[in-house]
Amino acid sequence: MLTALPATVLAEQLLVEFRGSESRNTPEFEVRAPWILDWRITTDGAYDSAVELSLEAAGIGVHEGRVLYTKQPGNGVRLFRNEGRFYFRVSSSFANWHLKVIELTEEEAAQYTPRER
């Protein structure tokens, strides 16, 4: 049996994935808008943990802004409308982090709504 899926279901594309447990800069990546950062933070639970994540413009070192700051394990998704060549600056204390950069279509991006704080 052959099943056809709408093009928007298949359009999401994992561009790059990063994992780590220490503070560092990720390798550079080039992305087209719109895109999402799918992040997950875990800990071993023995110490108080913290993760701060910033987006930096590659080549020119311009700070684009803080993307995430948490002292708790968890996960989430953040939508971006800017494109170019970037890297993430990760400051991590006693935490494991997993980051996925995923390019979307405009139709997929329209489905993301900000969470109320």
Beta strands, then each sheet from edge to edge (+ up, - down):
strand 1: 13-20
strand 2: 24-25
strand 3: 29-31
strand 4: 35-42
strand 5: 50-57
strand 6: 63-70
strand 7: 74-80
strand 8: 84-93
strand 9: 96-103
sheet 1: 1+ 9- 4+ 7-
sheet 2: 2+ 8- 3+
sheet 3: 2+ 8- 5+ 6-
end
